[in-house]
Amino acid sequence: MIDDASAKAASGTAKHTGKHVIEQVMARGASMMRDNNALDVAAREAEPERASVFSADINYGPITELLKDNSINDILISGTDTIYIERNGILEPSDYRFSSIEEVDALAHSILASLGRKIDDRRPLVDARLPDGSRVNIIMPPMAIDGTAISIRKFPDRRVALDAMAERGMITPEMRAFLEACGKYRLNVLISGGTGAGKTTMLNALSQSISPKERIITIEDSAELRLYQPHVVRLESKRPQREGDRAEEVTIRDLVINALRMRPDRIIVGEVRGPEAFDMMQAMNTGHEGSMTTLHANTPRDALARLENMIGMGQNLTQKFIRQQMTSAVNLIIQINRFKDGTRRITHISEIIGMEHDVITMQDLFVFKATGEDADGKIQGRFEWCNIVPRHKDLTAVMYQCGLLKAMR
């Protein structure tokens, strides 16, 4: 967008190269915002009815009430005596119990049978998706030494918007405006965080700022993303039903490669865990700006190290080449952490600048600085803009739009 305006300025059709470029960018950004506002209204009015987590053929036993409780995020079953739940980011034991290990095993087999899956001694672990989108992981003896373990990550009732995140204190209003603009301006974003930190929630929130005119391909192991744009193609990987039968397996990497042939405007991968990271970087570098993905890491620098390791899996590539690809592909890293009090916050929004010798350089644009705990053990702190002008030209325009930078002259 800025390139077009800059070209006109250079040819003499624009009188003021700096300020005029920004004005043109902002005019186009306003148009994009109107498109997205219309999309948001339509999504709220026509939000699809969600399938029920319950199946008439399954007796859920003691976890029935836990599945109905919308305040619970995770249900964790370990044998007969231990059922833990996660509520508001905090793990706590529930008052419910199974009467016998046979009851736990029966529930595991019933859930999988309703999904057309099975578990046995040859392959005593299964990942699956329930009808409402909730994820379930089941592992049985001999791998689970103390008895069958069932982990259910419940699918949220409704999508969480950036506005709601600001209201909950996960971000500031300025950060909200900045992140919304990043989605509109098609920046390539990597979301980093630990397990349960809220990476998928953030990915869902960012996706709401994508124009309804774009064709989006989503790729996941277990479909959790909820996009309401009219032109979305959802892809899900497929694991082999029988041990050793790799012919029927379809990996995330297979889907990323296939998505490149489907004429996407953007590709959104729920999470990169392996060599598909290389193909994701290729997509970001070859005309699919605005693509997004997540990975597990504790800091933005750790995220780069993990991404580098994944790109190198099975690839005969030099370290310098891998880092050059990463630098060209990723514009922004959003780090989201869950604190010990259960709260989730964005702790860093960092820009990838380039390379200095063989080292990838980055700079923090926003950070959260913890200052201590209150009497109830709640983490206290403050969000800060680092008073840094981004190097990336679109990021500069984004921060100008958010009121964080004065008009360029």
FENGI-V695963 format. One record per residue. N is the residue number from 1. RES is the residue in one small letter. SS is DSSP state (~ for helix, > for strand, _ for the rest). PHI is phi as a letter, one per 40 degrees, with the letter a starting at -180 (NA if undefined). OMEGA is omega in whole degrees, -180 to 180 (NA if undefined). Layout:
# FENGI-V695963
N&RES&SS&PHI&OMEGA, N&RES&SS&PHI&OMEGA
This chain:
# FENGI-V695963
1&m&_&NA&179, 2&i&~&c&180, 3&d&~&d&-180, 4&d&~&c&-179, 5&a&~&c&179, 6&s&~&c&180, 7&a&~&c&179, 8&k&~&c&180, 9&a&~&c&-179, 10&a&~&c&-177, 11&s&~&c&177, 12&g&_&g&179, 13&t&_&c&175, 14&a&_&b&-173, 15&k&_&c&-174, 16&h&_&b&-172, 17&t&~&c&-175, 18&g&~&c&-175, 19&k&~&c&-178, 20&h&~&c&178, 21&v&~&d&-179, 22&i&~&c&-180, 23&e&~&c&179, 24&q&~&c&178, 25&v&~&c&-177, 26&m&~&c&178, 27&a&~&c&179, 28&r&~&c&178, 29&g&~&c&179, 30&a&~&c&178, 31&s&~&c&178, 32&m&~&c&-180, 33&m&~&c&178, 34&r&~&c&178, 35&d&~&d&-176, 36&n&~&c&176, 37&n&~&c&177, 38&a&~&c&179, 39&l&~&c&-177, 40&d&~&c&178, 41&v&~&c&-180, 42&a&~&c&-179, 43&a&~&c&-180, 44&r&~&c&-178, 45&e&~&c&-175, 46&a&_&b&-179, 47&e&_&c&-174, 48&p&_&c&177, 49&e&_&c&-176, 50&r&_&c&176, 51&a&_&c&180, 52&s&_&c&175, 53&v&_&c&-174, 54&f&_&c&173, 55&s&_&b&-178, 56&a&_&c&-176, 57&d&_&c&-173, 58&i&_&b&171, 59&n&_&c&-176, 60&y&_&c&174, 61&g&~&f&-173, 62&p&~&c&-179, 63&i&~&c&-179, 64&t&~&d&-179, 65&e&~&c&179, 66&l&~&c&178, 67&l&~&c&-180, 68&k&~&c&-175, 69&d&_&c&-176, 70&n&_&c&178, 71&s&_&c&-178, 72&i&>&c&179, 73&n&>&c&-177, 74&d&>&b&172, 75&i&>&b&-173, 76&l&>&b&-176, 77&i&>&b&177, 78&s&>&b&-178, 79&g&_&g&-174, 80&t&_&c&-169, 81&d&_&c&-173, 82&t&>&b&170, 83&i&>&b&178, 84&y&>&b&175, 85&i&>&b&171, 86&e&>&b&178, 87&r&>&b&-179, 88&n&_&f&175, 89&g&_&g&-177, 90&i&>&b&175, 91&l&>&c&178, 92&e&>&a&178, 93&p&>&c&175, 94&s&_&c&180, 95&d&_&c&-176, 96&y&_&c&180, 97&r&_&a&170, 98&f&_&c&-178, 99&s&_&c&-179, 100&s&_&a&178, 101&i&~&c&177, 102&e&~&c&178, 103&e&~&c&177, 104&v&~&c&180, 105&d&~&c&180, 106&a&~&c&178, 107&l&~&c&180, 108&a&~&d&-179, 109&h&~&c&-180, 110&s&~&c&179, 111&i&~&d&-177, 112&l&~&c&179, 113&a&~&c&180, 114&s&~&c&-180, 115&l&_&b&-178, 116&g&_&g&179, 117&r&_&b&177, 118&k&_&a&179, 119&i&_&b&-180, 120&d&_&a&-177, 121&d&_&c&-179, 122&r&_&c&180, 123&r&_&b&-172, 124&p&_&c&175, 125&l&>&a&-176, 126&v&>&a&167, 127&d&>&b&-180, 128&a&>&a&180, 129&r&>&b&178, 130&l&_&c&-175, 131&p&_&d&-178, 132&d&_&c&-180, 133&g&_&h&178, 134&s&_&c&-180, 135&r&>&c&176, 136&v&>&b&174, 137&n&>&b&-179, 138&i&>&b&175, 139&i&>&b&-173, 140&m&_&b&174, 141&p&_&d&9, 142&p&_&c&-180, 143&m&_&c&177, 144&a&_&c&-169, 145&i&_&c&-175, 146&d&_&c&180, 147&g&_&h&-176, 148&t&_&d&177, 149&a&>&b&179, 150&i&>&b&179, 151&s&>&b&-180, 152&i&>&b&173, 153&r&>&c&-173, 154&k&_&c&178, 155&f&_&c&-176, 156&p&_&c&-178, 157&d&_&c&-178, 158&r&_&a&180, 159&r&_&c&179, 160&v&_&b&-179, 161&a&_&c&178, 162&l&~&c&177, 163&d&~&d&-180, 164&a&~&c&178, 165&m&~&c&178, 166&a&~&c&179, 167&e&~&c&-179, 168&r&_&c&180, 169&g&_&g&177, 170&m&_&c&179, 171&i&_&a&175, 172&t&_&c&176, 173&p&~&d&179, 174&e&~&c&177, 175&m&~&c&177, 176&r&~&d&180, 177&a&~&c&180, 178&f&~&c&-178, 179&l&~&c&178, 180&e&~&c&179, 181&a&~&c&178, 182&c&~&c&177, 183&g&~&c&-179, 184&k&~&c&-176, 185&y&_&c&172, 186&r&_&g&173, 187&l&_&c&177, 188&n&_&c&-170, 189&v&>&b&173, 190&l&>&b&179, 191&i&>&b&-175, 192&s&>&b&178, 193&g&>&i&178, 194&g&_&c&178, 195&t&_&c&178, 196&g&_&g&-179, 197&a&_&c&-180, 198&g&_&h&-178, 199&k&~&c&-179, 200&t&~&c&177, 201&t&~&c&179, 202&m&~&c&179, 203&l&~&c&176, 204&n&~&c&-179, 205&a&~&c&179, 206&l&~&c&-176, 207&s&~&c&-178, 208&q&_&c&180, 209&s&_&c&179, 210&i&_&c&-179, 211&s&_&c&176, 212&p&_&c&180, 213&k&_&c&-175, 214&e&_&c&174, 215&r&_&c&-174, 216&i&>&b&174, 217&i&>&b&175, 218&t&>&b&-176, 219&i&>&b&-177, 220&e&>&a&170, 221&d&_&c&177, 222&s&_&b&-170, 223&a&_&c&179, 224&e&_&b&-178, 225&l&_&c&-180, 226&r&_&b&179, 227&l&_&b&-177, 228&y&_&b&173, 229&q&_&c&-175, 230&p&_&c&-174, 231&h&_&b&-179, 232&v&>&b&174, 233&v&>&b&-177, 234&r&>&b&179, 235&l&>&b&-179, 236&e&>&b&-179, 237&s&_&c&-178, 238&k&>&b&178, 239&r&_&c&-180, 240&p&_&c&178, 241&q&_&c&-178, 242&r&_&b&-178, 243&e&_&d&176, 244&g&_&g&-179, 245&d&_&c&-177, 246&r&~&c&-178, 247&a&~&c&-177, 248&e&~&c&179, 249&e&_&c&174, 250&v&>&b&-174, 251&t&_&c&174, 252&i&~&d&-180, 253&r&~&c&177, 254&d&~&d&-177, 255&l&~&c&177, 256&v&~&c&179, 257&i&~&c&179, 258&n&~&c&-179, 259&a&~&c&179, 260&l&_&c&180, 261&r&_&c&-175, 262&m&_&b&178, 263&r&_&f&178, 264&p&_&c&166, 265&d&_&c&177, 266&r&>&b&172, 267&i&>&b&178, 268&i&>&b&179, 269&v&>&b&-177, 270&g&_&d&177, 271&e&_&a&173, 272&v&_&c&-178, 273&r&_&b&-173, 274&g&_&a&-174, 275&p&_&c&176, 276&e&~&c&178, 277&a&~&d&179, 278&f&~&c&-179, 279&d&~&c&177, 280&m&~&c&177, 281&m&~&c&178, 282&q&~&c&179, 283&a&~&c&180, 284&m&~&c&-177, 285&n&~&c&-173, 286&t&_&b&171, 287&g&_&g&179, 288&h&_&b&-179, 289&e&_&c&-178, 290&g&_&g&178, 291&s&_&c&-174, 292&m&>&a&174, 293&t&>&a&178, 294&t&>&b&171, 295&l&>&a&179, 296&h&>&c&174, 297&a&_&a&-175, 298&n&_&c&179, 299&t&_&a&177, 300&p&~&d&179, 301&r&~&c&176, 302&d&~&c&179, 303&a&~&c&178, 304&l&~&c&180, 305&a&~&c&179, 306&r&~&c&180, 307&l&~&c&178, 308&e&~&c&179, 309&n&~&c&-179, 310&m&~&c&179, 311&i&~&c&-178, 312&g&_&c&-179, 313&m&_&c&177, 314&g&_&g&-179, 315&q&_&b&177, 316&n&_&c&-175, 317&l&_&b&178, 318&t&_&c&179, 319&q&~&d&-178, 320&k&~&c&180, 321&f&~&c&-180, 322&i&~&d&-178, 323&r&~&c&176, 324&q&~&c&178, 325&q&~&c&179, 326&m&~&c&-179, 327&t&~&c&180, 328&s&~&c&-172, 329&a&~&c&-170, 330&v&_&c&176, 331&n&_&c&-169, 332&l&>&a&172, 333&i&>&b&176, 334&i&>&b&180, 335&q&>&b&180, 336&i&>&b&-176, 337&n&>&b&172, 338&r&>&b&-178, 339&f&_&c&-174, 340&k&_&c&177, 341&d&_&c&178, 342&g&_&g&-180, 343&t&_&c&178, 344&r&>&b&179, 345&r&>&a&168, 346&i&>&c&-177, 347&t&>&c&178, 348&h&>&a&161, 349&i&>&b&-170, 350&s&>&b&179, 351&e&>&c&173, 352&i&>&c&-175, 353&i&>&c&-176, 354&g&>&i&180, 355&m&>&b&173, 356&e&>&b&-168, 357&h&_&g&179, 358&d&_&b&-176, 359&v&>&b&175, 360&i&>&c&180, 361&t&>&b&178, 362&m&>&a&176, 363&q&>&a&178, 364&d&>&c&175, 365&l&>&c&175, 366&f&>&b&176, 367&v&>&a&170, 368&f&>&b&180, 369&k&>&b&178, 370&a&>&c&-178, 371&t&>&b&180, 372&g&>&i&-180, 373&e&>&b&175, 374&d&_&c&-175, 375&a&_&c&-180, 376&d&_&c&-180, 377&g&_&g&179, 378&k&_&c&-179, 379&i&>&c&177, 380&q&>&b&179, 381&g&>&i&-178, 382&r&>&a&173, 383&f&>&c&-180, 384&e&>&b&165, 385&w&>&c&-172, 386&c&_&c&178, 387&n&_&f&-180, 388&i&_&b&175, 389&v&_&c&-179, 390&p&_&c&176, 391&r&_&c&-178, 392&h&_&c&-173, 393&k&~&c&179, 394&d&~&c&177, 395&l&~&c&177, 396&t&~&c&178, 397&a&~&c&179, 398&v&~&c&-178, 399&m&~&c&175, 400&y&~&c&-180, 401&q&~&c&-179, 402&c&_&c&-180, 403&g&_&g&-179, 404&l&_&c&177, 405&l&_&b&175, 406&k&_&c&180, 407&a&_&d&176, 408&m&_&c&-179, 409&r&_&b&NA
